[in-house]
Amino acid sequence: SLICFSQNYDSKSNSLGGGGLTETSVWSNFTNQAGLAEINQISIGAGIENSFGIKELNTHTAVFTLPVNGGVFGLNVTYTGFELYNESKIGLAFAKKLSDGFNVGVQIDYLGVYADESTNNRNNFTFEVGIQKRLMRELTLGTHIFNPIGVKLNEQEKIPSIFKLGFRYDANDKVAVFTEGELENEQNAKLKIGLEYKIIEQLQLRTGFSTNPAQNTFGIGYSIKNIQLDIAVKRHQILGYSPQFSVSSNF
């Protein structure tokens, strides 16, 4: 299976059941490029995820944003695997604020699969589009489409086309609830639910749940001045635990 091409890679969204459509940080490079429009400083981030305790399935990520006149550019790189087999993704994004509370973003993706000693290593380009809209002070809508035109790596291997729709509800200054639905071609729909509680402004506790496959998620976030640290753990009912760590900062 193509592991890395259409997933979230930041610890925050993965600790919330995978719901990240309303994210407005440097990690919006992965979750919903429209969120980059809210960034007004140069930002960087890096992370690693260990899937099911198998080092050959480690995923390494790096992200970068650059605000300019008229919008925000984003760059992201993902590498999953090891020297004998790996999958990579490089994305170049641009986001723009169309009005107060209404953001759009688009990203061009390079996707590659490498297998050692193979004469049929594959690569191709596709794109993704995202929108964020604040419906009211407490409620924000996010939508995102990955690979909308159904680009394939080759005749045998399809790159999934995925549509996501979700909401963030800020119950108060401390509690936020995240819900998200995901549709992938030829797959059952997924439901994601997450909850974030701010113990103090610098410390956040998170938990979530997602279906198909059923996974419980947990996490914690801590900010030190302009540095954000996030830890997440996903639990698959059969395959076990996948810990993840990410760090980001702005200048």
N, C-alpha and C positions, 0 to 999 in steps of 0.2 A: 504494500500500500504506500501511497505518497504521504509521508508522515507530516512534513513541515509546511506544505504550501499554503494551507488555509487556516492555520490555528492562531490563537492568541499566544503571545510569548511573555507577557509581563506577569509578575507575581500577583499584582493587585487583582486584575480581572480573573485570573485562574483561581484565586482564593474566594471569589464571589460566584463560583459555579461556571465561570467562563464568560460572564456578562461584562462586556467592556465598551458597548456602543456609545455610551455617554461620557467616556473618559476624555479629559482635556489636558493631557500631559504629553511628554515626549513619547510615551508608549502608545499614543493614538496612531503612531506610524503603523501599528499592527492591528489595533482593534477597530478604529474608525478614523480615517484620515481627516475628516471634518473637524475633529477635536483639536487638531494642530492650530487652527485659526485663533484659538484663545491664548496661544503662547506669545509672549512679548519679549523673551530673552533667549539667547543661545542656550540650548540644552543638549545634554548627552546622557546616555544610559547604557548599561551592559547587564547581561544576566546569563544564568545557566539553569537548565532543568535536567534532572536525571530521571528518565522514564522507567518506572518499575524496577529500579535498582540495577539496571543493565547499562554499563558504561558505554557500550557501543551505540546506545540510543540517546546519548547526551545531546542536548540542543544548546548551542551558544548563540547569543544575540548581541547586537550593538545597534544603537539608534542615535540620531542626531537631528536637531532642528535649527533653522536659521530664519528668523523673521526679516522680511524685506518690505519695502514700500509696496502695498497692494496685497500682501499675503504672507504665508509662511511656507518655506521649503522643508521637506523632511527626507532623511535618508536612513534606510534600515538594511541590515544584513543578518541572515540566519544560516546556520550550518548545523545539520543534524547527521550523526553517524560517525564513521571512523574511516581509516585509510582504505579499506577494501570496499566499502559501500557508503555513500553519503548523498544527501540531498541539500541543495543550497537555494537560497532566495535572496535577491537584491531588489529593493524597492526604492523608487524616487517619487516623492509625493509633493503635492502642492495643495494648500488649503486657503480658503478666503472667507472672510466674514461678510456676508451679503447685507445683513442688517443686525440690529441688536438682538441677540438670541437666535440667529439663523446662520449656520455655517455649512459650507460644502467643501468636499475634498476629493481629489482623484490621485491615483497612484499607478505608475507603470512598473510592472514586475518582470524581472528575469528569473526563470526557474530552470534548475539544472539537476540531473541525476547522474551520478558517476558510480560505475562498478568496475573494480580492478580487472584488467585483462579483457574487458568487454570491448567489442568493436561497435557496439550500439548504444553508447552513452547518449543521453537525450537532453535537449534544452529547448526552450521556447519562451516567448513573451506573451503576457496577458496584461490585464488592468483591473482595477477595482475602484468603486465610487462610494462615497459616504455622505450622509446628511445628518445634521443635528439641528433640532428646533426646540426652543424652550416654549412650551405651551402655556405655562403659568409659572409663578415664582417657585412652586414646589415640584413641578413636573416637567421633565425633559424627555423628548423623543429622539431616538437614534435609529437610522436605517443604514444598511451597508450591503453592497453586492460585490462578490468576488468572482472573477472570470465570467462575466455575464454573457459572452458570445460563445462559450463552450470550446475554447482553445484546447487542443490535445497535445501531449508530448509526442505521440506518434499514433498510428492507427490502432494499436492495441491498448495503449495506456491513456486514460482520460484524466484531465485535470478537473476536479470537481467545480461545479458552479453552485454558489452558496448565496442565499438571501437571508438576511437577519433583520429583525425588527424588535426593538426593545424600549423600555422606559426606566427612568430613574425617578424615584419619589423621595424627596427630602421631608421626612416627617417632622423633624425639628433640626436644631443645630448639631445634634449628636447622632441621629439615626437616619440612615438612608437605605432604601429598599430598591433592589434591581431585579427586573424581570426581562427575559429575552426569549424569543422564539427563533429557531433556525431551520431552514429548509435547504436540503442538498439534493441534487438530482439523483434519482434512483435510490434514495435512502429515506428512512422514517424521519419525521420531524423531531427536533430536539427542543426541550424546555429547560431553561436555566433560571434559577432563582438565587439571589444573593442578599446578604444583610451586612451592613457596616455600622459599627458603633464606635464613636470617638470617646475613649475614656477621658483623655485630655486632648487638646488641640494637636499635640505632637504624636499621640499614640492612638492607633486604630486597630480594632479587632474585627475580623471578617470571617464569614462562613457562607457556604452555599451548597447547592445541589443541582445536578444536571442529569438528564435522561439520555438513553441511547448512545452510549452505554451509561448505566446508572453510576454516578460518582458523587461522593461527598467531598467537600473542599473546606479547608481551613487556612487562616493566614493572619499575619500581623504586619502592620506598617509603623514605621517610626521616622520622624523627620528631625534632622539636626541642622539648624540654620537653613542653608539652601541645598541640603542633601536629603534624599528620600531613600530609605531602606525598606525593602518589602520581602517577606518570606511567605511561601505558600506550600501547601501539601494537598495533593489530590489522592483520593483513595478509590481505586477501581475494585469492585467487589470480587473479582477473580484474579486479576493480575497484580494487585497490591498497590503500594504507595509510590508516588512520584513527587519528590521534593523539588522546590524551585527557589532561587534567590535572584533578586535584581536590585540594582542601585542606580540612581539618576541624580543629576544636579543641573542647575542653571547658573548662568554667569551674567 
